[in-house]
Amino acid sequence: MARVGAVMMMKDRLVDQAKKLASSGPFVRLVSNDRVMKLATGLMDARGRLQAAGVRASEALDILWNGYELPTIDPALDDSMPVHDAGAPRERPQRPAGGSAGTNGAHAAHAGGEGSTSGAHGRAAGATNGAAHGSTNSAAKQSVEGDEAESAGGDGRAATSGYKPDAGSAEAKLATQMASRTSLSRLGGRDVFEKCFKFMTADNARAMGVYPFFRPLDFNQGPEAQLEGRRVTMFGSNNYLGLTTHPKVREAARQAIDKYGTSMTGSRLVNGSMRLHNELEEKLAAYHGKEAGLVFTTGYQVNIATISALLSNKRCVAVIDKDDHASIYDGVRLSLATGARMVRYKHNDPASLDAALSELPETEGALVITDGVFSAQGEIANLPGIVEVVKKHKARILVDDAHALGVIGPGGRGTAAHFGISDQVDLMGGTFSKSLASIGGWLVGERKVLDYIQHFASSFLFAASAAPPCVAAAMAALEVMQEEPWRQEKLRENFTYMRNELRRLGFELGKTETAVIPIYIRDDLKTVMMWKSLLDEHSIYVNPFITPGVPPKQQVLRTSYMATHERHHLDQALSAFEKVGKKFGVI
């Protein structure tokens, strides 16, 4: 590497000398300008090749020394992707008459170009993205990173204080591996399985007994569960209203099996539709005050199907919050294959959204997509500000209310109802797997729009329909939500109590306002070790979020709360959090 660096420095000096000679009178008389330019260009090309070789050599050494990591799970967490700056809106450009030959900005970002920016910065005359926007986007990226580093006023103390493993210990080795890794997704070759056999991080964590994922429960009874033969108190479930064990919900599932069997074994398009689907769609639409509803097999499928069906050509743009859910990103990914574009705006920032929409040509239509409640932060979207910008630019909006349904808004109707603007939101969707105590997904909006989606969304057309017991359970849960409003009130009481008490203890919680409360740890190993201590020593089950599932310095223990948690459950958890937080130097 030192040799490569020395050669590159030598080439830099030669280029500088060539430029000086080119500007001198005697040299110009002896050598033509053309020859000088060829010489300088050749030297610069050689320098570029050496730089590329140096990068490849550095990556190879990093692989040999540090091992591998999982590829980034959620592209929302990839800070190399451009985020639109919230500067003053610029004059709306017009698309060139000949169309655009440029590479999509999202693809350019994935290619790793430092100067690449979002497609919204212009696609004129075959240019990927102009250098004129590079500095703007760089400033936006720095601003976003600064926001993340100071999440909700955090001072970053959790990342540096307290617990440190002994040098040379197995924990220290795992910490080193977690801290410096090279993405497996870049590993190529003749065998596409090669990366699978070189991925060792999970194996090492399992061997140490600190692997926190894919742990099978023996049974689950809402706030309490059994894991590997012992009782634990559950603070990792999204069973917000505690309806998975409700007698009415269970009985509805049993009756549906008796009437329809366990599955319709077909897609909604052909033999997979049943009256239960239609009945639930009507009830969901009425509940949200919309014309029509559509039931999906999973919540993930809702975003994939809706986005890919609506953004189906090069005149469509997905404008998404930087921290949107992975299902939204995957839906956009499908749309990119048809020529659509993606633009990201800064998290929960209407000004950034306004700047992004201001740059779209008049010939392009935009669908703005945001989470109603952000799943990792528990933060409520600034929906009034976002909707105002959407209306200003005559765009459309889709709100993913997976973590809002049953939690906020009158009657648990979600984010738009929480702000009293349900009539101003075009599409609202979500999942059955949280407050509705089942598995499946839902979408509500205008009848003609939903009819188009069900005819043009491949992931809806070619997937088996939601199973009868799942649909029946979700419908019963929707009824219980409205019949027993005390559940939403108790849920709010529980998460408000926990939020206040955790902050009193000194934990950093971010901007949470809902039943999702993240406890910021800001260190991979410490997060995993705290999770293990809570589980092994105190029988408290929480969810650890570590890289690459979250950005560096954003690692959290994510806790979720239920209406069926009793005060003794909460106090047990608070006692455990205090002891473990002090043990690892987080408080």
SULVEN-V848046 format. One record per run of one state. SS is the DSSP state (h for helix, s for strand, l for the rest). FROM is the first residue (numbers start at 1). TO is the last residue. If there is no record, write none. Layout:
ss:SS from:FROM to:TO
ss:SS from:FROM to:TO
This chain:
ss:l from:1 to:1
ss:h from:2 to:22
ss:l from:23 to:24
ss:h from:25 to:30
ss:l from:31 to:32
ss:h from:33 to:66
ss:l from:67 to:67
ss:s from:68 to:69
ss:l from:70 to:74
ss:h from:75 to:77
ss:l from:78 to:83
ss:s from:84 to:84
ss:l from:85 to:104
ss:h from:105 to:110
ss:l from:111 to:118
ss:h from:119 to:121
ss:l from:122 to:123
ss:h from:124 to:126
ss:l from:127 to:130
ss:h from:131 to:149
ss:l from:150 to:150
ss:h from:151 to:153
ss:l from:154 to:156
ss:h from:157 to:159
ss:l from:160 to:169
ss:h from:170 to:179
ss:l from:180 to:181
ss:s from:182 to:183
ss:h from:184 to:186
ss:l from:187 to:193
ss:h from:194 to:198
ss:l from:199 to:200
ss:h from:201 to:208
ss:l from:209 to:216
ss:s from:217 to:221
ss:l from:222 to:223
ss:s from:224 to:227
ss:l from:228 to:229
ss:s from:230 to:234
ss:l from:235 to:246
ss:h from:247 to:260
ss:l from:261 to:266
ss:s from:267 to:267
ss:l from:268 to:274
ss:h from:275 to:288
ss:l from:289 to:291
ss:s from:292 to:296
ss:l from:297 to:298
ss:h from:299 to:310
ss:l from:311 to:315
ss:s from:316 to:321
ss:l from:322 to:325
ss:h from:326 to:336
ss:l from:337 to:340
ss:s from:341 to:345
ss:l from:346 to:349
ss:h from:350 to:358
ss:l from:359 to:364
ss:s from:365 to:371
ss:l from:372 to:372
ss:s from:373 to:373
ss:l from:374 to:379
ss:s from:380 to:380
ss:l from:381 to:382
ss:h from:383 to:392
ss:l from:393 to:395
ss:s from:396 to:400
ss:l from:401 to:409
ss:h from:410 to:412
ss:l from:413 to:414
ss:h from:415 to:419
ss:l from:420 to:421
ss:h from:422 to:424
ss:l from:425 to:426
ss:s from:427 to:431
ss:l from:432 to:440
ss:s from:441 to:445
ss:l from:446 to:446
ss:h from:447 to:456
ss:l from:457 to:457
ss:h from:458 to:461
ss:l from:462 to:463
ss:s from:464 to:464
ss:l from:465 to:467
ss:h from:468 to:483
ss:l from:484 to:485
ss:h from:486 to:505
ss:l from:506 to:515
ss:s from:516 to:520
ss:l from:521 to:523
ss:h from:524 to:538
ss:l from:539 to:539
ss:s from:540 to:541
ss:l from:542 to:542
ss:s from:543 to:545
ss:l from:546 to:555
ss:s from:556 to:560
ss:l from:561 to:566
ss:h from:567 to:583
ss:l from:584 to:587
